[in-house]
């Protein structure tokens, strides 16, 4: 737990927030989207969610002050032989986009990845135009390793470049 957020397992009752976020164009602007889902489908998905494992840790980001669910963060495709995983994060509550909530959530999960999961490298992909996220990642210590051209099709139907960024064990800025 941090000063601003705590990371916790997702609950079936979180479906309403997830539904609202996936239907908000501003929240979903840089997210991979799949087929539209109803609230009932999202509830069922939350109820049937697999338990967290080494390979996939999915957590809700909750505000310490009021207990409100703010977003979702995960480490996926973790591999103990290689000591690496990929990170995904989004904040669905736009009122919390500024103020350090996302930054603290990423730091907490990276610490967990390095200290508990014994990872050596955490990687992520970010759309080149998502400067807000890129700024946060650089502040935390992630470095841009490369650029993949026109590999993300946005909700606007246009293709965008993405950066591969990584953080090595010992590089996390506190």
C-alpha positions as CSV (number, residue, x, y, z in Angstrom):
1,X,0.0,0.0,0.0
2,X,1.2,3.5,-0.8
3,X,0.1,6.9,0.4
4,X,-2.4,7.4,-2.4
5,X,-3.3,3.9,-3.6
6,X,-3.5,0.3,-2.6
7,X,-3.5,-2.6,-5.1
8,X,-6.0,-5.3,-4.6
9,X,-7.6,-8.2,-6.3
10,X,-10.6,-7.4,-8.6
11,X,-14.0,-8.2,-7.3
12,X,-17.2,-9.0,-9.2
13,X,-18.7,-5.8,-7.9
14,X,-16.0,-3.9,-9.9
15,X,-17.8,-4.7,-13.1
16,X,-19.9,-1.5,-13.1
17,X,-16.7,0.6,-13.0
18,X,-15.1,-1.4,-15.7
19,X,-18.2,-1.1,-17.9
20,X,-18.2,2.6,-17.5
21,X,-14.5,3.0,-18.4
22,X,-14.6,0.8,-21.5
23,X,-17.5,2.9,-22.8
24,X,-15.6,6.2,-22.2
25,X,-13.8,7.2,-25.4
26,X,-11.3,9.4,-23.5
27,X,-10.4,6.6,-21.1
28,X,-10.1,4.0,-23.9
29,X,-8.3,6.2,-26.4
30,X,-5.0,4.3,-26.2
31,X,-6.3,0.9,-25.1
32,X,-6.6,-2.2,-27.2
33,X,-10.3,-2.6,-27.7
34,X,-12.1,-5.8,-28.3
35,X,-15.7,-6.4,-29.1
36,X,-18.3,-4.5,-27.1
37,X,-19.5,-6.2,-24.0
38,X,-22.7,-5.7,-22.0
39,X,-22.6,-5.1,-18.3
40,X,-23.9,-8.6,-17.7
41,X,-21.0,-10.0,-19.8
42,X,-18.5,-8.0,-17.8
43,X,-20.1,-9.1,-14.5
44,X,-19.8,-12.7,-15.6
45,X,-16.2,-12.2,-16.7
46,X,-15.4,-10.7,-13.3
47,X,-17.1,-13.5,-11.5
48,X,-15.2,-16.1,-13.5
49,X,-11.8,-14.3,-13.4
50,X,-8.9,-16.7,-13.0
51,X,-7.0,-16.4,-9.8
52,X,-3.7,-14.5,-9.9
53,X,-0.7,-16.6,-10.7
54,X,3.0,-15.9,-11.4
55,X,2.2,-15.7,-15.1
56,X,-0.6,-13.1,-14.7
57,X,-1.2,-10.8,-11.8
58,X,-4.2,-8.5,-12.3
59,X,-5.0,-5.9,-9.6
60,X,-7.4,-3.1,-9.1
61,X,-6.0,0.4,-8.2
62,X,-8.0,1.7,-5.2
63,X,-7.7,5.2,-3.6
64,X,-6.6,5.0,0.0
65,X,-8.6,8.1,1.0
66,X,-12.0,6.9,-0.2
67,X,-11.7,3.3,-1.3
68,X,-12.8,4.1,-4.8
69,X,-11.6,1.9,-7.6
70,X,-9.6,4.0,-10.0
71,X,-8.2,1.6,-12.5
72,X,-6.5,-1.7,-13.3
73,X,-2.9,-2.7,-13.4
74,X,-1.2,-6.0,-14.3
75,X,2.0,-7.9,-14.8
76,X,1.5,-10.5,-17.5
77,X,3.4,-13.1,-19.5
78,X,5.8,-13.4,-16.6
79,X,8.5,-16.0,-17.1
80,X,10.6,-17.1,-14.1
81,X,13.3,-18.5,-16.4
82,X,13.8,-15.2,-18.1
83,X,12.9,-13.0,-15.1
84,X,10.7,-10.7,-17.2
85,X,7.1,-9.6,-17.5
86,X,5.0,-7.0,-19.3
87,X,3.1,-4.3,-17.5
88,X,-0.3,-2.8,-18.5
89,X,-2.1,0.0,-16.6
90,X,-5.0,2.4,-17.0
91,X,-6.8,4.8,-14.7
92,X,-10.5,4.9,-15.6
93,X,-11.5,7.6,-13.1
94,X,-10.5,10.8,-14.9
95,X,-10.7,12.9,-11.8
96,X,-7.7,11.0,-10.5
97,X,-5.5,11.4,-13.7
98,X,-3.4,14.0,-12.1
99,X,-2.0,13.8,-8.6
100,X,0.3,10.9,-8.7
101,X,-2.2,8.0,-8.4
102,X,-1.0,6.2,-11.6
103,X,2.6,6.9,-10.8
104,X,2.3,5.3,-7.4
105,X,0.4,2.3,-8.7
106,X,3.1,1.6,-11.3
107,X,5.9,1.9,-8.7
108,X,4.0,-0.4,-6.3
109,X,3.6,-3.1,-8.9
110,X,7.1,-2.8,-10.1
111,X,8.4,-3.2,-6.5
112,X,6.2,-6.2,-6.2
113,X,7.6,-7.6,-9.5
114,X,11.2,-7.1,-8.5
115,X,11.0,-8.0,-4.8
116,X,8.4,-10.8,-4.6
117,X,8.4,-12.2,-8.2
118,X,12.2,-11.8,-8.5
119,X,11.9,-10.3,-11.9
120,X,14.9,-8.7,-13.6
121,X,13.1,-6.7,-16.3
122,X,9.6,-5.2,-16.6
123,X,8.6,-4.1,-20.1
124,X,5.6,-2.2,-21.5
125,X,4.3,-0.8,-24.8
126,X,3.0,2.7,-25.0
127,X,1.5,4.6,-28.0
128,X,3.9,7.4,-29.1
129,X,1.2,10.1,-28.8
130,X,0.4,9.2,-25.2
131,X,2.8,11.7,-23.8
132,X,1.1,11.7,-20.4
133,X,1.9,8.0,-19.9
134,X,5.4,8.3,-21.4
135,X,6.2,11.1,-19.0
136,X,5.1,8.9,-16.0
137,X,7.1,5.9,-17.2
138,X,10.3,8.0,-17.8
139,X,9.9,9.6,-14.3
140,X,9.7,6.1,-12.7
141,X,12.9,5.0,-14.6
142,X,11.6,3.2,-17.7
143,X,13.7,3.8,-20.8
144,X,12.6,3.7,-24.4
145,X,14.2,0.7,-26.0
146,X,12.7,1.0,-29.5
147,X,9.9,2.2,-31.7
148,X,7.5,-0.1,-33.5
149,X,6.0,1.7,-36.5
150,X,2.2,1.9,-37.1
151,X,1.4,-1.2,-35.0
152,X,-1.5,0.2,-33.0
153,X,-4.8,0.9,-34.5
154,X,-6.6,3.5,-32.4
155,X,-10.2,4.1,-32.0
156,X,-9.9,6.8,-34.6
157,X,-9.1,4.1,-37.1
158,X,-5.6,5.5,-37.7
159,X,-2.4,3.6,-37.1
160,X,0.1,4.8,-34.5
161,X,3.6,4.0,-33.5
162,X,4.4,2.5,-30.2
163,X,7.4,2.6,-28.0
164,X,8.8,-0.5,-26.1
165,X,10.0,0.7,-22.7
166,X,11.7,-1.3,-20.0
167,X,12.8,-1.0,-16.4
168,X,15.6,-3.2,-15.0
169,X,15.8,-4.4,-11.4
170,X,17.6,-1.6,-9.5
171,X,16.5,1.2,-11.9
172,X,13.2,2.1,-10.2
173,X,13.2,5.8,-9.1
174,X,11.5,6.3,-5.7
